[in-house]
C-alpha cells in the first residue's frame, strides 16, 4: 500500500513540473529558429540588420518555452565566445549580447529593424 501511495505521489509531482518532457523538443525547435534567423541574416545581407536578426532569433526561440529559451542562450553565448576567441567581431560582442537578451526577454523587435529591410524578414 505504501508503495502504491508513493507511486501515485511521484506521478503527481512529475506531471506538475512544467511538463519536463517537452524541453528537448522545445530546445530543438529553438535551435531551428536560431538557424533560420542566421540564414535570413546572411541572405538579406543588409547593413545595420545584425542586431535585429540576433534579437529575432532569440525571441522566436524563447517563445517556444523553457527549452527554446535555453537553446537560444547557449547558442548565442557560444557564438559570441567563439567570435571573441578567434578575433572576429569581438569589439561588437557586448552589443550583440544585449540584442540577444532583448529578444529573449520579449523586447519590441520593430525598434531594431532597419529601415528598408524587405518584409520577407
VOMARVEX-13786 format. One line per field, with one value per residue (C-alpha): x, y, z; residue in one letter. Coordinates in steps of 0.2 Angstrom, whole numbers, plus 5000, padded with zeros to 4 digits. Example, Ala and Ser with C-alpha at 12.3 -4.5 7.8 and 13.67 -1.06 7.14 Angstrom:
2
c1 = (5062; 5068)
c2 = (4978; 4995)
c3 = (5039; 5036)
residuo = (A; S)
This chain:
121
c1 = (5000; 5014; 5022; 5006; 5004; 5022; 5020; 5004; 5013; 5028; 5017; 5008; 5024; 5031; 5016; 5015; 5033; 5030; 5029; 5048; 5046; 5043; 5060; 5070; 5058; 5057; 5076; 5077; 5064; 5073; 5089; 5080; 5073; 5091; 5097; 5083; 5087; 5105; 5101; 5090; 5103; 5116; 5103; 5097; 5115; 5108; 5119; 5113; 5102; 5114; 5106; 5088; 5092; 5101; 5085; 5073; 5082; 5082; 5064; 5057; 5067; 5062; 5043; 5045; 5046; 5060; 5069; 5069; 5075; 5089; 5094; 5094; 5105; 5118; 5119; 5121; 5134; 5144; 5143; 5150; 5163; 5169; 5170; 5180; 5192; 5195; 5197; 5182; 5169; 5174; 5173; 5154; 5151; 5143; 5130; 5126; 5124; 5112; 5102; 5101; 5095; 5082; 5075; 5074; 5066; 5052; 5058; 5049; 5059; 5052; 5064; 5079; 5073; 5082; 5073; 5070; 5073; 5061; 5045; 5051; 5062)
c2 = (5000; 5012; 5008; 5012; 5029; 5033; 5029; 5040; 5054; 5053; 5053; 5069; 5078; 5073; 5079; 5096; 5100; 5111; 5096; 5092; 5080; 5095; 5103; 5093; 5096; 5115; 5116; 5108; 5120; 5134; 5129; 5129; 5146; 5152; 5144; 5152; 5169; 5167; 5161; 5175; 5187; 5180; 5180; 5198; 5205; 5221; 5234; 5238; 5222; 5212; 5217; 5214; 5196; 5192; 5198; 5190; 5173; 5174; 5180; 5166; 5153; 5159; 5159; 5140; 5138; 5134; 5123; 5136; 5149; 5138; 5134; 5152; 5157; 5143; 5146; 5165; 5164; 5151; 5161; 5177; 5167; 5159; 5176; 5184; 5170; 5169; 5188; 5190; 5203; 5204; 5223; 5221; 5206; 5216; 5225; 5208; 5200; 5215; 5212; 5193; 5197; 5210; 5196; 5183; 5195; 5199; 5216; 5225; 5219; 5234; 5245; 5236; 5233; 5244; 5255; 5247; 5229; 5218; 5212; 5195; 5196)
c3 = (5000; 5004; 4988; 4978; 4988; 4984; 4966; 4964; 4973; 4962; 4946; 4953; 4956; 4939; 4930; 4939; 4935; 4919; 4908; 4908; 4893; 4881; 4885; 4872; 4858; 4863; 4863; 4845; 4839; 4847; 4838; 4822; 4825; 4828; 4812; 4802; 4809; 4805; 4787; 4784; 4790; 4778; 4764; 4767; 4768; 4775; 4783; 4801; 4802; 4813; 4830; 4823; 4817; 4834; 4843; 4831; 4833; 4852; 4853; 4841; 4851; 4868; 4863; 4861; 4880; 4893; 4881; 4867; 4879; 4885; 4867; 4862; 4877; 4874; 4855; 4857; 4871; 4861; 4846; 4855; 4864; 4848; 4840; 4854; 4855; 4836; 4835; 4823; 4829; 4847; 4848; 4844; 4856; 4870; 4858; 4851; 4869; 4873; 4857; 4862; 4879; 4872; 4861; 4874; 4886; 4874; 4868; 4853; 4838; 4827; 4837; 4830; 4812; 4800; 4788; 4771; 4776; 4765; 4773; 4770; 4785)
residuo = (X; X; X; X; X; X; X; X; X; X; X; X; X; X; X; X; X; X; X; X; X; X; X; X; X; X; X; X; X; X; X; X; X; X; X; X; X; X; X; X; X; X; X; X; X; X; X; X; X; X; X; X; X; X; X; X; X; X; X; X; X; X; X; X; X; X; X; X; X; X; X; X; X; X; X; X; X; X; X; X; X; X; X; X; X; X; X; X; X; X; X; X; X; X; X; X; X; X; X; X; X; X; X; X; X; X; X; X; X; X; X; X; X; X; X; X; X; X; X; X; X)
